[in-house]
Amino acid sequence: MRLDELSRLRKLLADAASPSDVFMSLRDRSLRGDARTLALASEVRRLQSLANPERFMGNPPAQDLAREIQGRLRELHEQALQGLGDAPVEPVVEPVIEPPVDREPIPVRPEPPVARGDGRFALTIADRGYALERVLAQGDVATIYHGRCTAGANGGAEVVAKVAQEVADNPFILAEIQALKLLHSGEGAQRKQLPAVLDVFSDPSGRAGLVLPWLEGYDGAALRERFSGGVPPEHVIWIGRRLLSVIGFAHNLGVLHGNIEPAHIVVRPRDHHVSLIDWCYAIVEPARTQQGFRAYNPQYSGPEVAEKKPPIPASDLYSIGRVMLYLLGGDLQTGDMPDSVDPKLQRFVRYLTRTSPLQRAQDAWEMFSELGRLRGQIYGPHRFQEFVVP
């Protein structure tokens, strides 16, 4: 943001008669309750990021202006929260899955009715149709099906459907829907690294589900299996940077992934694209919502998860470090890495995976920049290196 843009932002804030003159979320009638509070927090974070005084190091007038803006933003945010608190209390209802377009229940018709686990069923949602042909994976809380869109704008496209194992697992599906919609409400190139919710539904037994695009590529576990000695470090660096970028984007919006592991990343070798999937364990603004960790993975979760401490961004960074360790061919028990891994990269991974969260890396964007700097030190000027998977 330039100095003239900072000045315009300051004028907007100074002229605001009320928070609604600044924050669009307060004027959006479709937002209610927690959804409005989350959207408001996202707006505030975006503006605070644009006016971060650290962006203007060496320019004292701009830094002073940025600090003034930060103070006014805090003041307006507090006024907005007070106003929301004074609003009539809405009745608390059990969470339900709503269709994306209208308010009618979504018709879901298995065709033909088959025993669960067969892996073949069909969905009809408004004018969109999906044929799910096989089971891809069966996890603790959901089953993943692979198929195609048979009708609608995406006709012929490959898709996956994620269906709760039991009705009791519906909150995990709802959490993923909430997290992905919140993440896609943000502005950033990182959205292309996140699954997009195509449709949501419930089956005749009441189990919640969602339809997502099929992602081309290898998950982290499958990729590691292709390299007997570990994925070449030069490629692990760009995989790590893309993971740090998308998790930095999520953290800026107040969302923690909560369960990053090799199976939850998808790498497309031809263009170095990396997606971060499986957001059903996501945690949204834990300091405000008081949500705790939803999953513990002994190999990839930080010690604070097992200790049931409050969720923090450093926990996601620990998991990314463990994923990098695994991809490099490292030992998940000892933390040792092959001699072929440059010592500077080894130190970086160890910094991400320190046992104490207070001594560990805290900011994904800082680590993204640092890993880029290390890449230059180890391999020289950046260039696109073809990634050949055996």
C-alpha positions as CSV (number, residue, x, y, z in Angstrom):
1,M,0.0,0.0,0.0
2,R,1.3,3.4,-1.0
3,L,1.4,6.5,1.1
4,D,-1.5,8.1,-0.8
5,E,-3.6,4.9,-0.3
6,L,-2.8,5.0,3.4
7,S,-4.1,8.6,3.5
8,R,-7.3,7.6,1.7
9,L,-7.8,4.8,4.2
10,R,-7.2,7.1,7.1
11,K,-9.8,9.6,5.7
12,L,-12.4,6.8,5.3
13,L,-11.9,5.7,8.9
14,A,-11.9,9.3,10.2
15,D,-15.1,10.2,8.3
16,A,-16.9,7.1,9.5
17,A,-19.9,7.9,11.6
18,S,-20.3,4.3,12.6
19,P,-18.6,0.9,12.0
20,S,-21.1,0.1,9.3
21,D,-19.6,2.9,7.2
22,V,-16.4,0.9,7.0
23,F,-17.2,-2.8,7.4
24,M,-19.4,-4.3,4.7
25,S,-20.2,-7.3,6.8
26,L,-22.3,-5.2,9.1
27,R,-24.5,-4.2,6.1
28,D,-24.8,-7.7,4.7
29,R,-28.3,-8.9,5.7
30,S,-27.4,-12.5,4.8
31,L,-24.9,-12.7,7.6
32,R,-26.2,-13.5,11.1
33,G,-24.7,-14.5,14.4
34,D,-21.3,-16.1,14.3
35,A,-21.1,-15.8,10.5
36,R,-21.3,-12.0,10.8
37,T,-18.7,-11.9,13.6
38,L,-16.3,-14.0,11.6
39,A,-16.8,-11.9,8.4
40,L,-16.2,-8.8,10.5
41,A,-13.0,-10.2,12.0
42,S,-11.8,-11.1,8.5
43,E,-12.4,-7.5,7.3
44,V,-10.5,-6.1,10.2
45,R,-7.5,-8.4,9.7
46,R,-7.3,-7.6,6.0
47,L,-7.2,-3.8,6.8
48,Q,-4.8,-4.3,9.6
49,S,-2.5,-6.3,7.3
50,L,-2.6,-3.5,4.6
51,A,-1.7,-0.9,7.2
52,N,0.9,-2.9,9.1
53,P,3.6,-0.4,10.2
54,E,6.3,-3.0,9.5
55,R,5.5,-2.7,5.8
56,F,6.8,0.8,5.9
57,M,10.2,0.4,7.5
58,G,12.4,3.4,6.7
59,N,9.5,5.7,6.1
60,P,8.6,7.3,9.4
61,P,5.6,9.4,8.1
62,A,4.0,6.3,6.6
63,Q,4.6,4.3,9.8
64,D,3.0,7.0,11.9
65,L,0.0,7.0,9.6
66,A,-0.2,3.2,9.7
67,R,-0.2,3.3,13.5
68,E,-3.0,5.9,13.5
69,I,-5.0,3.6,11.2
70,Q,-4.4,0.6,13.4
71,G,-5.7,2.5,16.4
72,R,-8.9,3.7,14.6
73,L,-9.5,0.1,13.3
74,R,-9.4,-1.3,16.8
75,E,-11.8,1.4,18.0
76,L,-14.3,0.8,15.3
77,H,-14.0,-3.0,15.7
78,E,-14.7,-2.7,19.4
79,Q,-17.8,-0.5,18.6
80,A,-19.0,-3.0,16.1
81,L,-18.6,-5.9,18.5
82,Q,-20.5,-4.0,21.2
83,G,-23.3,-3.3,18.7
84,L,-23.5,-7.0,17.8
85,G,-23.6,-7.8,21.5
86,D,-26.6,-5.4,21.9
87,A,-28.5,-7.0,19.1
88,P,-31.4,-9.3,19.9
89,V,-30.2,-12.8,20.8
90,E,-31.0,-15.3,18.1
91,P,-32.4,-18.7,19.1
92,V,-29.8,-21.4,19.3
93,V,-30.6,-24.2,16.9
94,E,-28.9,-27.4,15.9
95,P,-26.7,-27.0,12.8
96,V,-28.3,-28.0,9.6
97,I,-27.0,-28.4,6.1
98,E,-28.5,-25.9,3.7
99,P,-28.5,-25.9,-0.1
100,P,-26.3,-23.2,-1.7
101,V,-29.1,-21.7,-3.8
102,D,-32.6,-22.1,-2.3
103,R,-34.0,-23.0,1.1
104,E,-35.7,-26.2,0.1
105,P,-34.3,-29.5,1.4
106,I,-31.8,-31.0,-1.0
107,P,-33.2,-34.1,-2.7
108,V,-30.7,-37.0,-2.5
109,R,-31.7,-40.1,-4.3
110,P,-29.4,-43.2,-4.3
111,E,-29.9,-44.9,-7.6
112,P,-30.5,-47.7,-7.1
113,P,-30.5,-48.2,-3.3
114,V,-27.4,-50.2,-2.4
115,A,-25.7,-51.4,0.7
116,R,-23.4,-48.9,2.3
117,G,-19.8,-49.5,1.3
118,D,-20.7,-50.7,-2.3
119,G,-19.2,-47.4,-3.5
120,R,-21.9,-46.7,-6.2
121,F,-24.7,-44.2,-5.7
122,A,-26.1,-41.1,-7.4
123,L,-27.0,-37.6,-6.2
124,T,-29.5,-35.2,-7.7
125,I,-29.2,-31.7,-6.3
126,A,-31.4,-29.1,-8.1
127,D,-30.3,-29.3,-11.7
128,R,-26.9,-30.9,-10.9
129,G,-26.3,-34.7,-11.0
130,Y,-23.4,-36.7,-9.7
131,A,-22.6,-40.4,-10.2
132,L,-20.2,-41.7,-7.4
133,E,-18.6,-44.9,-8.7
134,R,-16.1,-46.1,-6.1
135,V,-14.8,-45.7,-2.6
136,L,-11.4,-43.8,-2.6
137,A,-10.8,-43.9,1.2
138,Q,-12.5,-44.7,4.4
139,G,-11.4,-42.6,7.4
140,D,-12.4,-42.2,11.0
141,V,-15.2,-39.7,10.4
142,A,-15.9,-39.9,6.6
143,T,-15.9,-42.0,3.5
144,I,-14.6,-40.5,0.3
145,Y,-16.1,-41.5,-3.1
146,H,-14.9,-40.8,-6.6
147,G,-17.2,-40.1,-9.5
148,R,-18.3,-37.6,-12.1
149,C,-20.7,-34.7,-12.5
150,T,-23.5,-36.0,-14.8
151,A,-25.6,-32.9,-15.2
152,G,-25.2,-29.2,-14.8
153,A,-22.5,-26.6,-15.6
154,N,-19.7,-29.0,-14.7
155,G,-21.0,-32.0,-16.6
156,G,-18.3,-34.6,-17.2
157,A,-15.9,-33.2,-14.6
158,E,-14.5,-35.6,-12.0
159,V,-15.6,-35.0,-8.4
160,V,-15.3,-36.6,-5.0
161,A,-18.1,-36.8,-2.4
162,K,-17.2,-36.8,1.3
163,V,-19.9,-38.4,3.5
164,A,-20.0,-38.7,7.3
165,Q,-19.6,-42.2,8.6
166,E,-22.4,-41.7,11.1
167,V,-24.8,-38.9,11.9
168,A,-22.7,-38.3,15.0
169,D,-19.8,-37.4,12.7
170,N,-21.8,-34.6,10.9
171,P,-20.1,-31.8,12.9
172,F,-16.8,-32.7,11.2
173,I,-18.4,-32.3,7.7
174,L,-20.1,-29.1,8.8
175,A,-16.7,-27.8,10.1
176,E,-15.1,-28.4,6.7
177,I,-18.0,-26.7,4.9
178,Q,-17.7,-23.7,7.2
179,A,-13.9,-23.5,7.0
180,L,-13.8,-23.8,3.2
181,K,-16.5,-21.2,2.7
182,L,-14.7,-18.8,5.0
183,L,-11.3,-19.4,3.3
184,H,-12.8,-18.8,-0.1
185,S,-14.3,-15.5,1.1
186,G,-10.8,-14.2,1.4
187,E,-8.8,-12.6,-1.4
188,G,-5.6,-14.3,-2.4
189,A,-4.0,-16.6,-5.0
190,Q,-3.9,-19.3,-2.3
191,R,-7.6,-20.0,-2.9
192,K,-6.6,-22.1,-5.9
193,Q,-4.7,-24.4,-3.4
194,L,-7.9,-25.1,-1.5
195,P,-10.8,-27.4,-2.4
196,A,-14.0,-25.6,-3.5
197,V,-17.4,-26.8,-2.1
198,L,-19.5,-27.6,-5.2
199,D,-22.6,-28.9,-3.3
200,V,-23.7,-30.0,0.2
201,F,-26.3,-32.7,1.0
202,S,-27.6,-35.2,3.5
203,D,-28.3,-38.8,2.6
204,P,-31.6,-40.5,3.6
205,S,-30.1,-41.6,6.9
206,G,-29.2,-38.0,7.8
207,R,-25.5,-38.3,7.2
208,A,-24.0,-35.0,6.0
209,G,-21.9,-34.8,2.8
210,L,-20.3,-32.4,0.5
211,V,-19.1,-32.6,-3.2
212,L,-15.7,-31.3,-4.1
213,P,-13.7,-31.2,-7.3
214,W,-11.3,-34.0,-8.1
215,L,-7.7,-33.0,-7.6
216,E,-5.1,-34.3,-10.0
217,G,-1.8,-35.4,-8.4
218,Y,-0.1,-37.5,-5.7
219,D,-0.9,-37.2,-2.1
220,G,2.2,-36.8,0.1
221,A,2.3,-40.5,1.1
222,A,2.0,-41.8,-2.4
223,L,4.7,-39.3,-3.6
224,R,7.1,-40.3,-0.9
225,E,6.7,-44.0,-1.8
226,R,8.0,-43.2,-5.4
227,F,11.4,-42.1,-4.0
228,S,13.3,-44.7,-2.1
229,G,15.7,-42.3,-0.5
230,G,13.3,-39.4,-0.1
231,V,11.9,-36.7,-2.4
232,P,14.8,-34.6,-3.8
233,P,15.3,-31.6,-1.4
234,E,15.0,-29.0,-4.1
235,H,11.5,-30.2,-4.7
236,V,10.6,-30.5,-1.0
237,I,11.5,-26.8,-0.7
238,W,8.8,-25.6,-3.2
239,I,6.3,-28.1,-1.7
240,G,7.1,-26.7,1.7
241,R,6.8,-23.1,0.5
242,R,3.4,-23.7,-1.1
243,L,2.2,-25.3,2.2
244,L,3.4,-22.4,4.2
245,S,1.8,-19.9,1.8
246,V,-1.7,-21.5,2.0
247,I,-1.5,-22.0,5.7
248,G,-0.4,-18.4,6.1
249,F,-3.4,-17.3,4.1
250,A,-5.7,-19.5,6.3
251,H,-4.1,-18.1,9.5
252,N,-4.7,-14.5,8.3
253,L,-8.4,-15.4,8.1
254,G,-8.4,-17.0,11.6
255,V,-8.5,-20.6,10.5
256,L,-6.2,-23.3,11.7
257,H,-6.1,-26.6,9.7
258,G,-5.5,-28.7,12.8
259,N,-4.4,-32.0,11.1
260,I,-1.8,-31.5,8.4
261,E,-0.2,-34.8,7.3
262,P,1.1,-36.3,4.0
263,A,-2.3,-37.7,3.1
264,H,-3.8,-34.2,3.3
265,I,-1.6,-32.6,0.7
266,V,-1.9,-33.2,-3.1
267,V,1.1,-32.4,-5.3
268,R,0.7,-32.0,-9.1
269,P,4.3,-32.5,-10.5
270,R,3.8,-30.9,-14.0
271,D,3.2,-27.4,-12.7
272,H,4.4,-27.6,-9.1
273,H,0.8,-27.1,-7.8
274,V,0.2,-28.1,-4.1
275,S,-3.3,-28.4,-2.5
276,L,-4.1,-28.6,1.2
277,I,-7.2,-30.8,1.8
278,D,-9.3,-32.3,4.5
279,W,-10.4,-29.3,6.6
280,C,-12.9,-31.2,8.7
281,Y,-10.7,-30.8,11.8
282,A,-10.3,-27.0,11.2
283,I,-10.5,-24.6,14.1
284,V,-11.9,-21.1,13.6
285,E,-10.7,-18.3,15.8
286,P,-10.0,-20.5,18.8
287,A,-9.4,-17.5,21.2
288,R,-12.9,-16.3,20.5
289,T,-14.8,-19.6,19.9
290,Q,-12.9,-21.5,22.6
291,Q,-12.7,-24.5,20.1
292,G,-10.0,-27.0,20.9
293,F,-8.0,-29.3,18.7
294,R,-10.2,-31.8,17.0
295,A,-7.6,-34.4,16.1
296,Y,-4.3,-35.8,17.4
297,N,-1.9,-37.5,15.0
298,P,1.1,-38.9,17.0
299,Q,3.5,-38.6,14.0
300,Y,2.5,-35.1,12.8
301,S,0.8,-33.2,15.7
302,G,2.7,-31.0,18.0
303,P,3.1,-32.0,21.7
304,E,0.7,-29.3,22.7
305,V,-2.1,-31.2,20.9
306,A,-1.7,-34.3,23.0
307,E,-1.6,-32.0,26.1
308,K,-4.9,-30.5,25.1
309,K,-3.5,-26.9,25.2
310,P,-5.3,-24.1,23.3
311,P,-4.8,-24.2,19.5
312,I,-2.1,-21.9,18.0
313,P,-0.8,-21.3,14.5
314,A,2.6,-22.8,15.5
315,S,0.9,-26.2,15.7
316,D,0.2,-26.1,12.0
317,L,3.8,-25.1,11.3
318,Y,5.0,-28.1,13.4
319,S,2.9,-30.4,11.2
320,I,4.3,-28.8,8.0
321,G,7.9,-29.4,9.3
322,R,7.1,-33.0,10.1
323,V,5.7,-33.4,6.5
324,M,8.9,-32.0,5.1
325,L,10.9,-34.3,7.3
326,Y,9.0,-37.3,6.0
327,L,9.2,-36.2,2.3
328,L,13.0,-35.7,2.7
329,G,13.4,-39.3,3.8
330,G,13.9,-38.4,7.4
331,D,13.3,-40.6,10.4
332,L,10.0,-39.5,12.2
333,Q,11.2,-41.1,15.4
334,T,14.6,-39.5,15.7
335,G,14.2,-36.4,13.4
336,D,17.4,-37.4,11.6
337,M,17.6,-36.6,7.9
338,P,19.8,-38.0,5.1
339,D,23.2,-36.5,4.6
340,S,22.1,-35.4,1.1
341,V,19.9,-32.8,2.8
342,D,21.8,-29.5,3.1
343,P,22.5,-28.6,6.8
344,K,20.8,-25.2,6.4
345,L,17.6,-27.0,5.2
346,Q,17.9,-29.5,8.1
347,R,18.1,-26.6,10.6
348,F,15.0,-25.0,9.1
349,V,13.0,-28.2,9.5
350,R,14.2,-28.6,13.1
351,Y,13.1,-25.0,13.8
352,L,9.6,-25.8,12.6
353,T,9.5,-29.0,14.7
354,R,10.8,-27.8,18.0
355,T,9.0,-29.5,20.9
356,S,8.2,-26.2,22.7
357,P,5.8,-24.1,20.8
358,L,7.3,-21.0,22.3
359,Q,10.7,-21.8,20.8
360,R,9.2,-22.9,17.5
361,A,8.5,-20.8,14.3
362,Q,5.3,-18.8,14.9
363,D,4.5,-17.1,11.5
364,A,3.9,-19.0,8.3
365,W,4.7,-16.0,6.1
366,E,8.0,-15.4,7.8
367,M,8.9,-19.1,7.2
368,F,7.8,-18.8,3.6
369,S,10.2,-16.0,3.0
370,E,13.0,-17.7,5.0
371,L,12.6,-20.9,3.0
372,G,12.9,-18.9,-0.2
373,R,16.1,-17.3,1.0
374,L,17.5,-20.7,1.9
375,R,16.6,-22.0,-1.6
376,G,18.7,-19.2,-3.1
377,Q,21.7,-19.9,-0.8
378,I,21.6,-23.7,-1.5
379,Y,20.6,-23.8,-5.2
380,G,21.3,-20.3,-6.6
381,P,18.8,-18.1,-8.5
382,H,15.3,-19.5,-8.7
383,R,14.4,-21.5,-11.8
384,F,11.6,-23.9,-12.7
385,Q,13.0,-27.4,-12.2
386,E,11.0,-30.2,-13.9
387,F,9.7,-32.6,-11.3
388,V,10.0,-36.1,-12.6
389,V,8.2,-38.7,-10.5
390,P,9.4,-42.3,-11.1
